[in-house]
Amino acid sequence: MKFQKDKILHFTACLIPSLIGWYGVTFAAGLAIGKEYGDSKATGNYWSWEDLLADGLGIVIGLAINYLIF
């Protein structure tokens, strides 16, 4: 359950800023990579490619929604 909730949070955290367009995509990508870098340096935590995949999906879907609306 925790695994799914974490991925949903990653997805949502990147989807929302991506809705505003390319500036939001840049912000979301930086946020995603920065978060994973921080996780990789924290004791007891690790770099997660699955988290980055959830982030990427949020970015792609947010940008697609932006293009459909505008």
C-alpha positions in Angstrom: 0.0 0.0 0.0 2.8 2.4 0.9 4.4 1.7 -2.5 1.3 2.7 -4.4 0.7 5.8 -2.4 4.3 7.0 -2.9 4.0 6.5 -6.7 0.7 8.4 -6.8 2.3 11.3 -4.9 5.2 11.4 -7.3 2.8 11.3 -10.3 0.7 14.1 -8.8 3.6 16.3 -7.8 4.8 16.3 -11.4 1.4 16.4 -13.1 0.2 19.6 -11.4 3.1 21.9 -12.4 3.2 20.3 -15.9 -0.3 21.5 -16.5 0.9 25.1 -17.1 3.2 24.1 -19.9 7.0 24.0 -20.6 8.0 26.1 -17.5 6.0 23.7 -15.4 7.6 20.7 -17.1 11.1 22.1 -16.3 10.1 22.7 -12.7 8.6 19.3 -12.3 11.7 17.6 -13.9 14.0 19.4 -11.6 11.9 18.6 -8.6 11.8 14.9 -9.6 15.5 14.6 -10.2 16.4 16.7 -7.1 14.2 14.6 -4.9 15.7 11.3 -6.1 19.2 12.7 -5.7 18.4 13.7 -2.2 17.0 10.3 -1.5 20.1 8.6 -2.8 22.2 10.5 -0.3 19.9 10.0 2.7 20.7 7.2 5.1 18.4 4.3 4.6 17.0 5.5 1.3 17.9 4.9 -2.3 17.6 6.2 -5.9 14.3 4.8 -7.3 13.9 4.5 -11.0 10.2 3.6 -10.4 9.7 7.0 -8.7 11.2 8.7 -11.7 8.9 6.7 -14.0 5.9 7.9 -12.0 7.3 11.4 -12.2 7.8 11.1 -16.0 4.3 9.8 -16.5 2.9 12.8 -14.5 4.9 15.2 -16.6 3.8 13.6 -19.9 0.1 13.4 -19.0 0.2 17.0 -17.5 1.7 18.3 -20.7 -0.8 16.4 -22.8 -3.7 17.8 -20.9 -2.2 21.3 -21.3 -2.1 20.8 -25.1 -5.7 19.5 -25.2 -7.0 22.5 -23.2 -5.0 25.2 -24.9 
